[in-house]
Amino acid sequence: MDSSHKHHTLSAAGVLVSLGIIYGDIGTSPIYTFRFIVGSHIITEDLILGGLSCVFWTLTLITSIKYVYLALNADNKGEGGIFALYALVRRYKAGWVIYPAIIGCCTLISDGFITPAISVTSAIEGLRMLDPTITNQTIITIVIVILVGLFLFQQFGTGVVGKTFGPVMSLWFLMIGLIGAYHLSDNFGILKAVNPVYAINLLTKYPGGFWILGAVFLCTTGAEAMYSDLGHCGKSNIRVGWGFVKVSLLLSYFGQGAWLLEHQGTTLGETIPFFAIMPEWFLIFGIIIATMATIIASQALISGTFTLVNEAMKLKLWPATRVQYPSQIKGQIYIPAINWILMLGCIGVVLKFQESTAMEGAYGLAITFDMLMTTSLLVFYFSTSKKSTIRSAGLALLFFTIEGAFLVSNLSKFSHGGWFSFTIAGTFFLMMYVLLRARKLRDRHTEFVDLKHYVGMIQDLQADTAVTKEATNLVYLAVADSKRYIDSNIIYSIFKKRPKRADVYWFVHVDTVDSPFTSKYSVDTIIPKKCFFIRIKLGFKSDHRINLLFTKIIHEMADSGEIDVISPYPSLHKYSMSADFKFVILHSWASADSEISSFDRLIIQGYRGIKSISLDTEEMYGLEAANLEIEKVPIQVGPMAKVKIKREREDVEREKEARYHN
């Protein structure tokens, strides 16, 4: 069994792993959710029961039904998340499905700038319950030190520490559940909040109650992680784990509600209900465990962001960025550029907003868009793949209504900090849109020619010793995905630019397929032992180091007798030295002779700007150590510019002039 799926069958170990890497974000939300629901309002029974009812039904409808039941059934070979769902539905040739995937990706990443900051800050602010005189500057300093340590640690991998995540989060959920149950026992009447009437009354009758939904939404912000991390744990373990987690969360929320009802007529001020319900002697331990839980939640979110960006890169929706593999754990990656951008962003959030109450304004708006995008793709998936019109209609009506209400209420946060996450998400969306549009422009204007028309020319060139040999093996990365047609750019490079003679020609096409961990290849022989077309199929989660994969393919072909990998040069052949290989990468460049619209010209300029800061193609494919040549090839991305010029024939003019004078 694949190491990435060893925890997929239901087991105690699988559930423990799911507790450690999936429920951190949603599991730490009780620290701040009720604090933000109450805010500066005077504590009343209507507010507390209505807020509790909203939390209960949000966790039931959004988290339990939409994500734990429906979304986990929309898996792509055991993998989940917005791109796995996109890969499932794009086969139906609906061009619009790429946009929900891009928006979901951007909003999830922007969430990564705020979640670690608000989670860790909320936990450290518990120190005020111990010492009210502690300054805001001290709390900010502690939070920044923790965040810097967290991001510095990423480059070493989480293999060893990761084993402690499950037990620590298990302790966390037991702690919040038991403390919540203790206070719930003081007032079992609080359980009547499960009646949805209290939620409806809060939204319709309580002054400004509808806008409280923006704070209620924070109780489910980590729900997307259950779907995104499906491949790590499997749906059975996630569902069983959620049963335990949901009970613990509800006990904590209802316990806080019971405590708040004892303080009707007052305001919270600096009091944090989550810490206030802890026995005084236990408070320091509660703060330490809460801090550990928020660090684990942040760690899971950072790792999830790395995975998301890596998948976007494989789908050509993100600029090529260096990816490292810090441990032997399958699927664990580290992207330095993203790590440092996230670190600076998180520190910026802490310095800008200072307190978790201020960060709440920036939190939730972006993730609401992500949930709506997931809903739109789920509805499309169930209506096409499952052909379930009734279920799809019900799904759309229920979740677009609920999440639409959350979106409207969260829009009130825009001026209070929501602009921050919106700006980040918008910036990333613009970048991804430029890449998508530029790729469509290139694909539309990339020309292909029938390869069989050039077989004779290839053979003649191979036999023409008057042309200096370029390499024994010449390898081209091709856009064409079959042996029949090949990029006209490659033919141009071999024959027209400067003839390139080689003993063997290789045309290699890399295809990113919908199945997540696919790693296959096929070989088409164009000329036996002289020319081959290789098609490599890789999943959007598999390793794309082409140099290593191509080397493996070559050795397998040599073992089967299809090619000879020994150098043809006599001085090297007698020592059985390996033959030389040269890779040629062709970079398409929009021709200056093209007449294109101002918008397309802007896209091309934006694309060039993005490419200038991106990882080179050779580094992305692991070819930087190979014998390599980069060629720029102009392509027409529009009609050829029309120019006028008239030949001036001097001899004719002189003859006319002579006749005139005579």
Buried (B, 14 or more C-beta within 10 A) or exposed (E): EEEBBBBBEEBEEBBBBBBBBBBBBBBBBBBBBBBBBBBEBEBBBBBBBBBBBBBBBBBBBBBBBBBBEBBBEBBBBBBBBBBBBBBBBBEEEEEEBBBBBBBBBBBBBBBBBBBBBBBBBBBBBBBBBEEEEBEEEEBBEBBBEBBEEBBEBBEEBBEEBBEEBBEBBBBBBEBBBEBBBBBBEBBEEBBEBBBBEBBBBBBEEBEEBBBBBBBBBBBBBBBBBBBBBBBBBBBBBBBBBBEBBBBBBBBBBBBBBBBBBEBEEEEBEEBBBBBBBBEEEEBBEBBEBBBBBBBBBBBBBBBBBBBBBBBBBBBBBBBBBEBBBBBEBBBBBBBEBBBEBBBEBBBEBBEEBBBBBBBBBBBBBBBBBBBBBBBBBBBBBBBBEEEBEEBBEEBBEBBBEBBEBBBBBBBBBBEBBBBBBBEBBBEBBEBBBBBBBBEEBBEEBBEBBEBEEBBEEBEEBBEEEEEEBBBBBBBBBBBBBEBEBBBBBBBBBBBEEEBBBBBBBBBBBBEBBBBBBBBEBEBBBBBEEBBBBBBBBBBBBBBBBBBEBBBEBBEEBBEEEBBBBBBEEEEBEEEEEEBBBBBBBBEBBBBEEBEBEEEBBEBBEBBEEBBEEBBBBBBBBBBEEBBBBEBEBBBBBBEEEEEEEEEEEEEEEEEEEEEEEE
